[in-house]
Amino acid sequence: MKRIGIIGVLLLAAGLRAFSQGFVNLNFEGAKVTLPSGTQPGPVLVTNALFGWSVYFQTFPQTQIYYDDISIGSSQITLVSASDPYGPNAIGGSFSVFLQAGAGGPVTVSQTGLVPSFAKSMDVDLAYSGNLVPVVAAMNGQTIPLISIATFPAYTEYAGDISAFDNQEVLLSFTQMPPSDGPTSQVEIDNIQFSSSPIPEPSTLAIGVIGALLLGLARWRK
């Protein structure tokens, strides 16, 4: 009986894991936004603009965000496209999500999903503007420190250690906090990916940069 009980628990756990869903729309390309011809950009449903994601202003869930229509000074979440003539434009593919935190308080996008069993780190592309307040990435409310690993003309690629959450169902969130001074803090987010590679320690990164500089200097002298 004891063996049967253990087997039953294991089967139940496997069944629950089978119902766990992986994260979706991590590059925000799942948007289904259609505006009538001649209509100015404006509010759109979260379910259409950010498929799979939930949206919060402070702790209050929202059913609408904006499309290609950023705020002047208040808190807002916007789906930005690659074709917006006024900018900002998507930093990858057709769409990115743009978080603005201002007088309305912090803004958050989140979703619950299963972290892949191979995952050691999470990569995300970020483009900051305005007051440079770092976005807060978190899993189950635990902050994931992000470090810069590559810089490109339109954005910077960041990585965070998520090895403690591999093969677990978690709440993934990105929160933009308002600045202590100035109207808004702003960040554009795109291309969230899970990787089997652990992130390098800051000291390793520093040594790598110094090594590259010394190698370049040696070649220049030759």
C-alpha positions as CSV (number, residue, x, y, z in Angstrom):
1,M,0.0,0.0,0.0
2,K,2.8,2.4,0.8
3,R,4.4,1.8,-2.6
4,I,1.1,2.4,-4.3
5,G,0.6,5.6,-2.4
6,I,4.0,6.9,-3.4
7,I,3.4,6.0,-7.0
8,G,0.0,7.8,-6.9
9,V,1.7,11.0,-5.5
10,L,4.3,10.9,-8.3
11,L,1.6,10.4,-11.0
12,L,-0.3,13.3,-9.6
13,A,2.8,15.5,-9.6
14,A,3.5,14.5,-13.2
15,G,-0.1,15.2,-14.2
16,L,0.1,18.7,-12.6
17,R,3.4,19.4,-14.4
18,A,1.8,18.3,-17.7
19,F,-0.9,21.0,-17.2
20,S,1.8,23.6,-16.5
21,Q,2.3,25.9,-19.4
22,G,5.5,27.4,-20.7
23,F,5.8,31.2,-21.1
24,V,4.3,32.7,-24.2
25,N,4.8,35.8,-26.3
26,L,8.1,36.7,-24.8
27,N,9.1,38.7,-27.8
28,F,5.7,40.5,-27.9
29,E,5.1,39.5,-31.6
30,G,1.8,37.8,-30.7
31,A,0.0,41.2,-30.8
32,K,-3.3,41.3,-32.8
33,V,-3.9,45.0,-33.1
34,T,-6.1,46.3,-35.9
35,L,-7.3,49.9,-36.0
36,P,-9.9,51.1,-38.6
37,S,-8.4,53.0,-41.5
38,G,-7.9,56.6,-40.6
39,T,-8.1,55.9,-36.8
40,Q,-5.5,57.5,-34.6
41,P,-3.5,55.2,-32.4
42,G,-5.0,54.9,-28.9
43,P,-6.3,52.4,-26.4
44,V,-6.3,48.7,-27.2
45,L,-7.3,45.6,-25.2
46,V,-4.5,43.9,-23.2
47,T,-5.6,40.5,-24.5
48,N,-5.0,41.7,-28.1
49,A,-1.9,43.8,-27.5
50,L,0.0,41.7,-25.0
51,F,-1.2,38.2,-25.5
52,G,-0.4,36.0,-22.4
53,W,0.6,39.0,-20.2
54,S,-1.2,40.8,-17.4
55,V,-0.9,44.5,-16.8
56,Y,-1.0,46.5,-13.5
57,F,-0.8,50.1,-12.5
58,Q,0.4,50.0,-9.0
59,T,-1.5,46.8,-7.9
60,F,-4.6,47.4,-10.0
61,P,-5.1,45.1,-13.0
62,Q,-5.8,46.9,-16.3
63,T,-7.8,45.7,-19.3
64,Q,-6.4,48.3,-21.8
65,I,-3.0,49.7,-22.7
66,Y,-2.1,52.1,-25.6
67,Y,-0.8,51.4,-29.1
68,D,1.8,53.7,-30.6
69,D,0.7,56.6,-28.3
70,I,3.1,57.2,-25.4
71,S,2.3,59.4,-22.4
72,I,3.7,62.9,-21.8
73,G,4.1,62.6,-18.0
74,S,1.7,60.0,-16.5
75,S,2.1,56.3,-15.9
76,Q,1.3,54.2,-19.0
77,I,2.1,51.0,-20.8
78,T,2.3,51.1,-24.6
79,L,2.7,48.5,-27.3
80,V,5.1,50.2,-29.8
81,S,5.4,49.1,-33.4
82,A,8.3,49.2,-35.8
83,S,6.3,51.6,-38.0
84,D,5.3,54.3,-35.5
85,P,6.3,57.5,-37.3
86,Y,6.6,59.4,-34.0
87,G,8.6,56.8,-32.0
88,P,9.8,55.1,-30.0
89,N,10.0,52.2,-32.4
90,A,10.1,48.5,-31.6
91,I,13.7,47.5,-30.9
92,G,13.2,44.0,-32.3
93,G,10.7,42.6,-34.8
94,S,7.4,44.3,-35.2
95,F,6.5,45.1,-31.6
96,S,8.0,45.9,-28.2
97,V,6.4,46.9,-24.9
98,F,7.1,50.4,-23.5
99,L,6.8,51.0,-19.7
100,Q,6.4,54.6,-18.4
101,A,6.2,55.2,-14.6
102,G,5.2,58.7,-13.5
103,A,2.5,60.4,-11.4
104,G,0.3,57.3,-11.5
105,G,3.0,55.1,-9.8
106,P,4.8,52.0,-10.9
107,V,3.6,49.9,-13.8
108,T,4.0,46.1,-14.3
109,V,3.7,43.5,-16.9
110,S,3.6,39.9,-15.7
111,Q,2.7,36.3,-16.6
112,T,2.8,32.9,-15.0
113,G,4.7,30.1,-16.8
114,L,7.0,27.1,-16.5
115,V,10.7,27.9,-16.5
116,P,12.5,25.4,-18.8
117,S,14.4,22.7,-17.0
118,F,17.6,23.7,-18.8
119,A,17.4,27.4,-17.9
120,K,20.3,28.9,-15.9
121,S,19.9,32.5,-17.0
122,M,17.3,34.9,-18.6
123,D,18.2,37.4,-21.3
124,V,16.2,40.5,-22.1
125,D,16.7,43.5,-24.4
126,L,16.2,46.9,-22.8
127,A,16.3,50.4,-24.1
128,Y,16.1,53.2,-21.4
129,S,15.1,56.8,-22.0
130,G,14.2,59.7,-19.8
131,N,15.2,59.2,-16.1
132,L,17.3,56.1,-16.0
133,V,15.5,54.1,-13.3
134,P,16.4,50.4,-13.7
135,V,13.5,48.1,-14.4
136,V,12.8,45.5,-11.7
137,A,12.7,41.9,-13.1
138,A,11.4,39.4,-10.6
139,M,10.3,35.7,-10.3
140,N,7.7,35.0,-7.6
141,G,8.4,38.4,-6.1
142,Q,12.2,37.8,-5.8
143,T,14.2,40.4,-7.7
144,I,16.5,39.0,-10.5
145,P,19.5,41.4,-10.7
146,L,20.3,42.2,-14.4
147,I,23.7,42.8,-15.7
148,S,24.7,44.2,-19.1
149,I,26.3,41.6,-21.4
150,A,26.1,43.3,-24.8
151,T,25.4,46.8,-26.2
152,F,23.9,47.6,-29.5
153,P,22.9,50.9,-31.2
154,A,19.2,50.7,-30.2
155,Y,19.3,48.7,-27.0
156,T,21.4,46.8,-24.4
157,E,21.2,43.1,-23.8
158,Y,20.9,42.1,-20.1
159,A,21.1,38.8,-18.3
160,G,20.0,37.6,-14.9
161,D,20.7,34.4,-12.9
162,I,17.5,32.3,-12.7
163,S,19.1,28.9,-11.9
164,A,17.1,28.7,-8.6
165,F,13.9,28.6,-10.6
166,D,14.6,26.0,-13.3
167,N,11.7,23.6,-14.0
168,Q,9.4,25.6,-11.7
169,E,6.1,27.4,-12.4
170,V,6.7,31.1,-11.5
171,L,5.2,34.5,-11.8
172,L,7.6,36.5,-14.0
173,S,7.2,40.3,-13.8
174,F,8.9,43.5,-15.0
175,T,8.1,46.6,-13.0
176,Q,9.1,50.2,-13.8
177,M,9.3,52.5,-10.8
178,P,8.7,56.3,-11.1
179,P,11.7,58.6,-10.7
180,S,12.4,60.6,-7.6
181,D,12.6,63.7,-9.8
182,G,11.3,64.4,-13.2
183,P,8.1,63.4,-15.0
184,T,8.6,59.7,-15.9
185,S,11.1,56.9,-16.1
186,Q,10.9,54.8,-19.3
187,V,12.1,51.5,-20.5
188,E,11.4,49.5,-23.7
189,I,11.4,45.7,-23.3
190,D,11.8,43.0,-25.9
191,N,13.1,39.5,-26.7
192,I,13.0,37.8,-23.4
193,Q,14.8,34.4,-23.6
194,F,15.9,31.6,-21.4
195,S,19.4,30.2,-21.7
196,S,21.3,27.1,-20.5
197,S,24.4,29.3,-20.1
198,P,25.0,30.7,-16.6
199,I,25.7,34.5,-16.6
200,P,29.4,35.4,-16.0
201,E,30.3,36.9,-12.6
202,P,30.9,40.7,-12.7
203,S,34.6,40.0,-11.9
204,T,34.8,37.7,-14.9
205,L,33.2,40.3,-17.1
206,A,35.7,42.9,-15.9
207,I,38.6,40.6,-16.5
208,G,37.4,39.9,-20.0
209,V,37.0,43.6,-20.8
210,I,40.5,44.4,-19.5
211,G,42.0,41.4,-21.4
212,A,40.4,42.6,-24.6
213,L,41.7,46.1,-24.1
214,L,45.2,44.9,-23.4
215,L,45.1,42.6,-26.4
216,G,44.0,45.5,-28.6
217,L,46.7,47.8,-27.2
218,A,49.4,45.1,-27.8
219,R,48.2,44.7,-31.5
220,W,48.1,48.5,-31.9
221,R,51.7,48.8,-30.7
222,K,52.8,46.2,-33.1
